[in-house]
Amino acid sequence: MAEPTDSAPYRALDAWIDEHFDEEVQFLQALVRVPTDTPPGDNAPHAERTAGLLADMGLVAERHPVPAVEVAAQGMASITNLIVRRPYAAGGPTIALNAHGDVVPPGEGWTHDPYGGDVAGGRLYGRAAAVSKSDFATYTFATRALEAAAAAHGRTLRGAVELHFTYDEEFGGELGPGWLLRHGLTRPDLLIAAGFSYQIVTAHNGCLQMEVTLHGLASHAAYPHTGIDALQAATRLLAALYAHNDELRTRRSQVAGITHPYLNVGRIEGGTNTNVVPGKVVLKLDRRMIPEEDAAAVEAEVRGLVERSVAASPGVRVEIRRLLLAHALKPLGGHERLVEPLQRHGQAILGEPLPTSGTPLYTDVRLYGERGVPAVIYGAGPRTVLESNAKRADEHLVLDDLRRATKVVARTLLDLLSP
């Protein structure tokens, strides 16, 4: 795709980003240095730090604390979501840029301080350096570059930009973007959400998580006939669940980047001691749903499978509790308005085509899609998400990828807000 004839505004954007790139890196380092491990999910301090850094740049962040009772019910400690509103002249779209600050704990195996923000070999290391504090920086500096270049070239911006910095992606997003949307605090026309690779993601899987509790009857291991072994029932159930994956592999998605549904048992707890027949076993399972599937039908199928399996174990009682239901993100009409300029400028800046695809991950972007907001996922990241060690030891971001993504987003905003 060729660069437009009038490329001076784009060159001005690129130049501003280059001139302020050290500042952008320092902003990201400051964000990485405030832990947001979820659990425990004490994320309000990071929001306060972010709001202070934004204020130093002349960007006023509205603070929207989620009530403590709602946060505690989600198993977290504190959440304050931020909105920065940048209104321009009338006649254009409101474009939201959303990134999440919460992240899984760092785990073991790091060779860099996970909260140090170390820069080495052109990479910035730290938990959430890639997913997704990186796009706090991408979106903040793209917005600043947009406004500076428009002012320098006498371009009238029409519409608005909103920065949504939220803190509940790891637990599903209902207290992050979901909370802002539910309370009518925002209703954008378009959304670009935190990315993790060169791809422009337009669809993603859904996710159903369930807790299955099997109740038997504990007894002394010397008299096993006096008990009802919940673990034996659990092994029968595990075999049925994993066998179900053979059926799921035959259900193919038509979305590039997404293959088929699958089921995983991620946690098992049970028993009281080695000399006791287990009277209770708890399984937590994760069922990924392709965009073509109906979530209600999937849940009914899983429940039926569990109940039939447990029925083959006399005396065992089962409880099934839904932990999470995240619907899939499906492309909405109008998302092409975002895809076209992102691809055009992506090729100009990165020197290679940016494909559109789906991802087997699930994200809180679906919450915007459920409310009719056309959305894509694009931001700073490598060619594939695994290259960044996201959610693993030594997570990092290549700084050149941050610089390039900031330019692509800034150029895209300029196209959409000053046609």
Secondary structure as GFF3:
##gff-version 3
##sequence-region A 1 419
A	DSSP	alpha_helix	8	19	.	.	.	ID=ss1
A	DSSP	alpha_helix	21	32	.	.	.	ID=ss2
A	DSSP	alpha_helix	44	56	.	.	.	ID=ss3
A	DSSP	beta_strand	61	65	.	.	.	ID=ss4
A	DSSP	alpha_helix	68	73	.	.	.	ID=ss5
A	DSSP	beta_strand	80	87	.	.	.	ID=ss6
A	DSSP	beta_strand	89	100	.	.	.	ID=ss7
A	DSSP	beta_strand	119	120	.	.	.	ID=ss8
A	DSSP	beta_strand	123	125	.	.	.	ID=ss9
A	DSSP	alpha_helix	134	152	.	.	.	ID=ss10
A	DSSP	beta_strand	158	166	.	.	.	ID=ss11
A	DSSP	alpha_helix	177	182	.	.	.	ID=ss12
A	DSSP	beta_strand	190	193	.	.	.	ID=ss13
A	DSSP	beta_strand	200	204	.	.	.	ID=ss14
A	DSSP	beta_strand	206	215	.	.	.	ID=ss15
A	DSSP	beta_strand	219	220	.	.	.	ID=ss16
A	DSSP	three_ten_helix	224	226	.	.	.	ID=ss17
A	DSSP	alpha_helix	230	248	.	.	.	ID=ss18
A	DSSP	beta_strand	262	270	.	.	.	ID=ss19
A	DSSP	beta_strand	276	277	.	.	.	ID=ss20
A	DSSP	beta_strand	280	289	.	.	.	ID=ss21
A	DSSP	alpha_helix	295	311	.	.	.	ID=ss22
A	DSSP	beta_strand	317	326	.	.	.	ID=ss23
A	DSSP	alpha_helix	336	350	.	.	.	ID=ss24
A	DSSP	beta_strand	356	359	.	.	.	ID=ss25
A	DSSP	alpha_helix	365	369	.	.	.	ID=ss26
A	DSSP	beta_strand	375	377	.	.	.	ID=ss27
A	DSSP	three_ten_helix	385	388	.	.	.	ID=ss28
A	DSSP	beta_strand	396	398	.	.	.	ID=ss29
A	DSSP	alpha_helix	399	417	.	.	.	ID=ss30
###
